[in-house]
Amino acid sequence: MSDTIAFIGVGNMGNPMATNIYKAGYKIKVFDISREMLNKAKENGLETVDNINDLITEKTSTVITMLPEGKHSKKIYLGEDGIINKVSKNCLLIDCSTIDIDTSKEIGKAAENKEILMIDAPVSGGVMGAQKASLNIMVGGSAEAFEKAHPILKIMGKNIYHAGKVGSGNGAKICNNMSLGITMIAASESLMLAKRLNIDIKKVHEIMKNASGNSWPIAVYPPLPGLIEGTPSNNKYKPGFSAGMMNKDLKLANECAKNVNASIPLGEMALNIYSKFCEEGNDTKDFSAISKVIGGDAWDYPIN
Ligand code: NAD
């Protein structure tokens, strides 16, 4: 294949996502502002470049971005040196970052003005989902852009959904992650209550997994160690998905709820709990470390 995929942002998620594209036989080049992340990408066999000018050429058929926040996506696509002015009309733009709906729409509009196809395509499933190529991908964009992106998205994910026009992917993702933030706190409350009641946490976890209290944090990503292998709680809460990222997503949920007069009392409470946790210097811990706040003096697990 002579056409090249350009991938920007090879952090916790971007690295395994780009690696899966590489393993599928595509020609792919990656860029990140972090030298450490570029070195990690090289270890996976990925071709790295040191700046965006070396990344985007006339052979670039697709650009995929996996960046932390809206301000990063905006700078990469629309900034002074933005890629919207570098790519050819035939190049497809896929922003997999979880960002605010307005920024997605702004990038989509700028792309449309240049007759370039663009989708927002945030993902769910965590680092493990990215590694196993089992992500859920929520797409906002035209039917034409969705069809064109589908084969590439299918390499990185298992379930690919067309949520609606540009911005709808992030809208769906924000709704999803608000529930995730709330249920992670709920799972922490249940397991830490079991601990204080002197009931074997492993038993309670097994019961909840099969009973009506099940949730993604219980079934896949428990907030306490010793329950499921390979989870951040088993690795001193190294992310995974950081508390800072969850805080960002809960802020996005609260902002857009305000814009449309939606009542989200638990979403508001979850934002308060995560904001405080991050202000206390825990933003780089995995978001499941919120169990420390819930557990208080009964929480005694290794944490970096
Ligand atoms: P991360 O911080 O590990 O990775 C982001 C990468 O982007 C970093 O390596 C950073 O150096 C790079 N970057 C920032 N600005 C850049 C720029 N201008 N040019 C090039 N590279 C730049 O974050 P992550 O956990 O991989 O998350 C990425 C996105 O995916 C976020 O929006 C997050 O909310 C979302 N997400 C994360 C998870 C998860 O479990 N980690 C799950 C689903 C969705």
Boltz pocket constraint, residues with backbone or C-beta under 6 A from the ligand:
constraints:
  - pocket:
      binder: B
      contacts: [[A, 8], [A, 9], [A, 10], [A, 11], [A, 12], [A, 13], [A, 14], [A, 31], [A, 32], [A, 33], [A, 34], [A, 37], [A, 66], [A, 67], [A, 68], [A, 69], [A, 72], [A, 75], [A, 76], [A, 96], [A, 97], [A, 98], [A, 99], [A, 123], [A, 124], [A, 125], [A, 126], [A, 127], [A, 240], [A, 241], [A, 242], [A, 245]]
      max_distance: 6.0
